[in-house]
Amino acid sequence: MSQSHTDVPVEVGGARDGRDVIEEACPLTEVIDHVAGKWSIGILVAAAHGPVRFTELERAINGISRRMLTLTLRKLERDGLLHRTVYPTVPPKVEYTLTDMAEELHETLRGLTDWAERHRADIAAAQKLYDATAR
């Protein structure tokens, strides 16, 4: 949610007037959007198994483009969920690891991915039944 869409002032420093900084109205929604994005979950799950390199992520996450992988990695690093380590080699070696905060998040994601795996066939069957009756 962008600031232009919220326009809800929040108290900053105890004062509330037109000169105060306008904060986001829905930071929770923004955080959920970041960590539950299409590519973010795959990256976080892949990085949970230890340091992972860009090309390993690219191979592990089916359908992601190099540009989208780069953008998502930057976003997750900016959010404090990934730590990027650059080794001074030629060519440079870059590894990504989960931060402590992301390790905690991974426990929740593991539950979600386990649930999805257990119910994948049920969901496919429900979709097939729905599609057949919708005709």
ABEGO torsion letter per residue (X at the ends): XBAAAAGBBBBBGGBBBAABBBBBABAAAAAAAAAABAAAAAAAAAAAAEBBBAAAAAAABBGBBAAAAAAAAAAAAAAGABBBBBBBBOBBBBBBBBBAAAAAAAAAAAAAAAAAAAAAAAAAAAAAAAAAAAX
